[in-house]
Amino acid sequence: MFEQLSSLPPDPILGLLATYRADENPDKIDLGVGVYKDESGHTPVLQAVKEAETRLLQSEETKAYIGPAGTPGFNAAMQEQVLGADHPALLANRVRSAQTPGGCGALRVLAEFVNRARPGATIWVSDPTWANHGPLLGNAGLEIKSYPYYDRASATLLFDQMVDTLKDVGEGDLVLLHACCHNPCGADLSREQWKVIVEMAQKQGFTPYIDMAYQGFGDGLNDDAWGLRLMAESVPEMLVAASCSKNFGLYRERVGLAMAIYNDAAAADKGQSQMLNVVRGNYSMPPSHGAAIVEAILTDAGLRANWEAELTEMRERINGLRAGVVESLAAAGADGDFSFIQRQKGMFSFLGINAEQVQRLQREFSIYMVDSSRISIAGLSQSNMEYFSKAVATIL
């Protein structure tokens, strides 16, 4: 049986990480892996998470299964976090959700759920989009098509081309949108642009499928959800995959939410039965620990205040790094205008160099990024900024 299998190349980012770890250059910089890092290059455990975890360890009385949907407290708290406590869809009892193993688990559960409702449905994704969207959605049976979104040469959003492509997308198709902090380009829709896409969804009847992996990393928890919340107010059906990896720092705990908004409560009950059946036939039920931490933080005023303060600190650090690298590249004499980096949001931007220049940065300076030149801003620091900028100026 297995002798028929052929070897596949390693995942580009995971392979890059292995090479980085083997590099003995003390000045090496990892700009590939998408995790938050502090000034020392460490990915810390948030203090709010530590406190919630301590309380959990003291109070937890069982390790029994929690069921395919996860815990009701987590689901309710996350629904309010994503939509806002007084959102009309929640008040109308049109929302159902399931706790999942990370945002990846949410994306896959929702894709398999869609494939039950409409086998082989077409989902439109931005060009570019997160690399793992393809396998997570496509391997579930959905057909993937793309719409223009970002021009790397000019570092600008291709909104007119996006609208022109999506104007003929109608009922039965889905459109994947990044709620905020677009991965990989960092260029987000403005509020006016969100309004245009919302009007298109209303008029044309396509189903929005929104991936929100970075709530709180762009402009703030509420601002980052503005477009998503407007869409949820305006359309009869919608899907949301939310992740707690970044904003809670719970990467390895794998905490996510698969959420569906339905036309009415009766449809929601039917849909939830199908979604939970998808879960049961996949991983049966989610892990508990990380979601219990999130639930504790979101439902305790003190813990929540501490978490929001830490999240603000992470966001402001990243935004400060964006401004800093633009200034540093200019000071180093790097050829080109990099001001777009400061205007973008979240952890990622394209540096805008070609694959050969990316390889030169790796060979000559031990600076690691994927060939597309997508960089994780959080991999930069005050201590390595000048080294990075001079290296970029050299290869340019």
C-alpha positions, -999 to 999 in steps of 0.1 A, spaced: 0 0 0 23 28 12 51 20 -13 29 38 -39 32 71 -21 57 97 -33 75 122 -11 61 157 -9 82 189 -3 81 203 32 57 231 40 76 263 29 73 280 62 80 250 84 109 241 61 123 276 65 120 274 102 141 242 103 168 258 82 167 289 105 171 268 136 202 250 121 218 284 112 247 292 136 249 329 127 242 349 159 227 377 139 201 355 121 165 368 119 134 347 114 107 367 95 88 336 83 68 321 111 37 340 120 38 341 158 40 372 180 75 378 195 86 403 221 118 424 219 139 394 230 124 373 202 104 352 226 67 343 223 54 349 258 25 334 277 2 363 285 -2 370 322 -40 369 319 -36 334 304 -13 323 333 -38 336 359 -68 319 341 -48 287 338 -39 287 375 -75 292 385 -85 264 361 -61 240 375 -73 247 410 -110 244 402 -113 218 374 -129 186 388 -131 164 357 -115 155 324 -147 141 309 -156 148 273 -172 181 266 -192 171 235 -188 180 198 -199 216 202 -175 223 230 -186 242 261 -217 265 259 -198 292 279 -170 294 255 -192 295 225 -214 322 240 -185 343 251 -168 340 217 -199 348 198 -202 381 218 -165 388 213 -168 384 175 -202 400 170 -206 423 200 -230 415 228 -260 433 214 -257 423 178 -290 418 160 -281 383 148 -275 372 184 -307 389 197 -327 371 170 -312 337 180 -299 332 145 -263 323 155 -249 288 162 -213 278 168 -188 251 177 -155 252 195 -128 239 172 -91 229 172 -78 263 162 -89 285 133 -78 258 109 -103 235 125 -130 261 121 -122 267 85 -123 230 77 -154 222 97 -173 251 79 -160 239 45 -172 204 51 -205 218 64 -209 239 32 -201 209 11 -230 190 27 -254 219 18 -241 224 -17 -216 197 -29 -187 212 -48 -197 248 -41 -174 275 -54 -156 297 -29 -138 329 -41 -106 337 -22 -84 368 -25 -52 368 -45 -31 365 -25 -45 347 5 -31 326 34 -15 296 18 -34 271 40 -68 283 28 -63 262 -3 -59 228 13 -83 235 42 -111 245 18 -103 225 -13 -96 192 4 -131 195 19 -145 194 -16 -150 231 -24 -140 245 -58 -116 275 -53 -115 305 -75 -97 338 -69 -104 375 -71 -78 402 -75 -69 419 -42 -33 432 -39 -7 444 -63 27 436 -50 45 459 -74 27 490 -63 18 478 -28 -18 488 -33 -52 472 -28 -69 463 -61 -104 471 -50 -119 481 -83 -106 448 -99 -119 429 -69 -154 444 -73 -153 439 -110 -145 402 -105 -171 396 -78 -200 414 -95 -211 383 -112 -208 360 -82 -242 350 -71 -263 327 -50 -247 294 -42 -212 307 -42 -192 319 -12 -167 347 -9 -139 344 16 -130 377 33 -103 385 58 -119 404 87 -87 424 95 -49 422 93 -49 404 59 -25 375 57 -2 378 38 -3 414 26 -15 434 56 -38 456 34 -73 457 48 -106 469 33 -116 504 45 -150 509 60 -163 524 28 -150 494 8 -167 470 33 -200 488 27 -196 482 -11 -190 444 -5 -219 442 19 -242 458 -7 -229 433 -33 -236 404 -10 -272 417 -3 -279 423 -40 -262 392 -55 -269 367 -28 -235 351 -23 -226 338 11 -198 357 30 -173 334 46 -151 355 69 -118 344 84 -109 364 116 -75 352 129 -62 386 142 -90 404 161 -73 431 181 -40 432 162 -50 459 138 -69 489 153 -86 473 183 -111 446 192 -142 464 180 -126 483 151 -112 451 137 -146 434 137 -164 464 122 -168 450 86 -177 415 99 -204 429 122 -219 451 94 -220 421 71 -237 400 98 -264 426 102 -270 428 65 -272 393 51 -294 363 59 -266 337 60 -229 340 68 -200 319 81 -172 330 104 -140 311 114 -123 328 144 -90 320 160 -77 326 195 -41 318 186 -28 353 182 -48 376 203 -47 352 233 -12 338 225 -26 303 227 -10 289 195 -2 254 206 -35 250 226 -55 252 193 -85 272 201 -110 283 175 -147 289 167 -168 279 138 -198 301 136 -228 302 113 -255 328 110 -288 316 96 -319 332 83 -340 323 114 -338 302 145 -354 272 130 -329 270 102 -301 276 128 -312 245 148 -312 223 116 -278 237 105 -263 231 140 -273 195 139 -254 191 106 -224 210 118 -221 189 149 -224 158 128 -195 170 107 -175 175 139 -184 140 152 -172 124 120 -140 143 120 -123 147 154 -154 139 174 -150 167 199 -125 195 206 -98 197 233 -109 216 264 -80 233 281 -73 263 258 -109 271 253 -115 270 291 -88 296 295 -104 319 269 -138 314 285 -124 323 319 -108 355 306 -138 367 286 -163 361 315 -142 377 343 -140 415 343 -105 416 359 -90 390 337 -106 405 306 -92 440 315 -57 425 319 -60 406 286 -71 437 267 -42 457 282 -17 430 271 -33 428 236 -31 466 233 6 463 242 12 437 215 -7 457 189 11 489 197 45 471 195 37 458 160 25 492 148 56 508 163 78 483 145 60 491 112 68 528 117 103 520 128 112 497 99 101 524 74 123 549 91 152 525 94 151 514 57 152 550 46 181 558 69 200 528 55 195 541 20 173 512 8 162 519 -27 124 523 -29 94 537 -10 85 514 19 59 537 35 32 512 27 44 490 55 34 517 81 -1 520 65 -8 482 67 -21 463 96 -13 432 116 17 409 116 24 406 78 35 426 48 52 419 15 86 435 15 83 437 -23 116 421 -34 120 392 -58 128 356 -50 165 359 -58 169 388 -35 151 368 -8 176 340 -12 205 365 -10 192 378 23 192 342 36 226 332 21 245 364 29 228 377 60 209 348 76 176 367 72 148 343 66 115 349 48 94 330 22 102 335 -14 71 358 -19 89 383 4 61 381 30 76 391 63 63 387 99 67 422 113 69 406 148 102 390 140 118 425 139 130 443 171 149 474 181 180 453 183 179 438 148 162 466 129 194 483 117 210 450 107 179 440 87 177 474 70 213 476 60 210 440 46 180 450 25 197 481 13 227 460 2 207 434 -18 187 463 -35 
